[in-house]
Amino acid sequence: RLFLYRFSGRVVRYAAVCTTSVFYRDGVFVPAFLAYHFPITGYPRNWFARELHGKALDLAWHNADAQVRSRIMEWSDAGKRLILIVPTMRDSLKAPMELDAATMQRLDMFAALHGFEFLFKFHPSERNTQGITGEHLHVCAANSDVYPLLTHCDALVTDYSSIYMDFL
């Protein structure tokens, strides 16, 4: 049957099939595709945020939060660790992640004690984000792009958002 498929052109052999990791290459793409090469290229949507010859690509930062971008090097030089918190959208009238004043104060004190800066990136439709305050709690602009920040963050906290794969 395979011979007939190949003979009739129904089975395509590719020159290359790009994959994101050894795991996906060996476990997913090699069994699924006939190809000569399976280069591991990572996610194309994340490559743009890498530095090229030691210089950040300006276009990658075009839609990133300007205030956060301006402080990333300052925090890094001070030895701070950046923790990016990206919850999925919750359509409620409550504070995002139900962060009340007492919880924000404890989180801010924890960050100060351990050298963290917490960056929150909420869904653009999330309400009441302006109520999140703290010296070490920073909310990214609603319509900003979070992807350029990923390579500068030490940890990611999320629930079932797919951004964790991009972070990895």
C-alpha positions, 0 to 999 in steps of 0.5 A: 500500500505504501508503495502505491501511495509513493508511486501515485504521489500521495505520500510526500517526502519533504526536504525538511520539517522544522521541529521545536525540540529533540522530544518532538522531533523523535516522538512526534515529527519523525513518525508522522512525516517522511523527510530528509532532515528534521532541524530543531529550530525552536518556536519561530514566534520566539526567535525574534526576541533573542539578541543578535550579536549582543544587541537586542532587536529593536523591532521585537520590542516595538509593542512591549511595555515601555516602562518594564523594558526601561527597567529590565536592565536596572533590575538585572544589574541589581541582581533582581530575579524577574517573575512573570505572572500570566494568568488566563482571562477570568471574566469577573468583576473582582480584582484579578487573581483576587489580589486584595490589599493584604495579599498584595502587601505580603507579596510585595514584602516577600519580593523585597525580602528575596530580591524578586520583581513580579511582572503581571501580564493580564489579558487585555480585557481583564478589569481592575488591574489598576488596583494592583500596587506595590514597590515590587509588583508591576503590571504590564500595559494591557495591549503590550506584547509579553513575548520579548520579556520571556527571555529576561524572566527567571520564572513564569507563573501561569495556570493553563495558558499555553505561554508556558511552552513558549517560555520553556 
